[in-house]
Amino acid sequence: MKFKLTFIALACILAGNPLAQSLSFSPSSNNEYQSALKYLLQIQQSSFGIFDQIINSLPQQVESSMYQELKAQRPDQPDDMLRKFAKTYSQVTIEKIGPELKNMLSQATLKFAEETYSQAFTEQEVIELAAFYQTPTGQKMLTQLPKVMQHLANNMQNLGQTLQKSAENIIQAQEKAIMDETIRRLEAQH
């Protein structure tokens, strides 16, 4: 049950994140580094859809899991009643525990982000990254990067297929020389 509640909490917390365009970073805040970290987390979660799949599937997962538990515990009950209970249970659980768990996850995520970012960037660089994403170029990057990454992935896949075919053609053209050299090396070892 704790496992299900954790996923529900994650869904509640992350579903409330605003879109990247409505986020703001205030470099004049008391703790610029913490503010920058929070901002970078928000834009990553909203712009790159890090948790979208989890968020969208959690209510169904909780409902399904609850249904399976009820079915095992109450096999004599009508199926439609068990399904209705599981669906309502999922909805109520999300409503009841969302705010408290949102705060807990927010703090844990911020701590994790601080540890992760500190391994790659200085505090000043984190602040500069957050400021960059406030610029028109930074905003454009947030909207265009997923498309660019998809295009690169497609091109790399095509390139891999082309290189594989080219390598096969080269091997076929050189097959006799490759076989002769392989046999020569094996004979030299004996």
N, C-alpha and C positions, 0 to 999 in steps of 0.2 A: 504494500500500500504506500509506503514512503516513496518508492520509486515512481509511482504514478503521480503522487503529489508534487514531486520535484519537477516533472515534465509539465504539469499543469501550471505550476508557478512560473516556469520559464516562458510558457506561452503567454500568460497574463502580462508579465513584465515587458516582454519584447513587443507584444502587439501594440502597446501604447506609445512606441517610439515615433516621434514626428519625422516627417520627410527631411532629407538633407537640406533642402532649400530653406526650411523654416528654422534650422538650427543656428545658433550663434555662439561665438566664442568671444569672451570679453577679456582682452589682454590686460585690462586695468584692474582685474579682480585681485583680491588679497593673495591668492595662491594661483599664480599663472599656470604652473605646471599641472596641478590637479585639474584646473579648469580645462586646460588643453587636452589632457588625457580623456576627460569626460566627453569633450567635443569630438575627439577622434573616434572614440567608441561609438558615439551616436551616429556619426556619418558612415562608419563602416557597417553598422547594423542596418541602417536604413537605406544606404545607397547600394551596398553590395549584396543585400539580402541574405546575410549570414545565417539568420535563424528563420527565414521565411518558411522553409519546408517543415521545420519542427513546429512552428506556431500553427500552421495550417492543419497539421495532422494530429496534434495533441488531443483536441476534444474527441475525435473519433477513436484514438487509441485508448483513452480513458474509458470511454463508453464501451468499447469492445472488451476491454479487460474486465470491467465491472460486470458486463453481461456474462462473460465466461465464468467468473467467480459465482455469480448468482445461479447460473445454469447447473454448476457442479454442486452447489449447496442446496438448491431447491429444484430438483429435476421434475417434481410433480406440478410445478406452477406453469401456467400458460406462457408460451414463448413471447407473445405480444406484451404481456404485463412485465416480464423480465426486461425486455428491450426498452419499454417506456421508462421503467425505473432507472435503468442504466443511463439513459439519455438525460433524464432529469438530474440524476446524481452528478453526472459530469458537469452540467450547467451550474448547479448550485455550488459545487466544489470550486469551480473557477471564480465564481462571484465572491465566495466567502474568503478564500485564502489569497487572492490575487494581490491586494495592496501590501500586506505584510511581507509576502515572499518577494514582491517586486523590490522592496527596499533591501532585503537581504541579498538578493541576487545582484542588485546594482552595486552594493558595497564589495561583494566578492569579485565581480567582474572588474571593477576599478582596480582592486588590488592585483588581480591577475594581469591586467593591462599594464599597470605600472611595472611589474616585474618583467614582463615581456618587452615593453618598449625600452626600458632601461638597459637591456642587453644589446639593443641595436642603436639607440640614440641617446644623446645627452639631453638633459632637461631643456636646455636652450633650443636644441633641434626639435624637440616635441612641440615647444611653444611656436617655433617658426613653421612647423608643419600645419598646425592648427590655423595659424594666421594665413598661410598659403591657401587653404581651402576656403577662406573667406573672399579671396580675390576672384575676379571673373574667370581667370584661367583655372583656378582651383575648382570653382563650381562647374566649369565645363568638363574638367577631368572627371569629376564625380558622375556626371551624366554619360560621358563617352567611354570611360574605361571599361565597363562591362562589355560594350559592343566591340571595342578594340581587342579585348582579351578573347572574345569568342571568334573574331575574325582571325587572330593569330593562331588560335587552336586549330581552326579549320585549315588554314594554310600549312601549318606544321604537319597535320595529318596527310594532306595532299603531297607535301614535300617528301614525307617518309615513304609514301607509296611509290612516288617517282624514283627516289633513290634506291628503293628495294628493286624495282624493275631494272634500273640502270646497272645495279650491282649484279643482278642475275644475268643480264646480257654480257657484261664484261667477263663474268666467270665462264659463261658458255663459250665466248670467243677465245678465252685463254685456257679452256678445260684441259686440252692435251698437255700444254706446258705445265699447268698446275699438277696434273696427275704424274707427269714425268718427274717433277721436282719432289713431290711427296714420296714417290718410290725411291728416288735417289737418297733422300734423307733417311728413310727407314732402313735402307740397305747399309748406309754408312754407320748406323747405330749398332749393327750386328757384326 
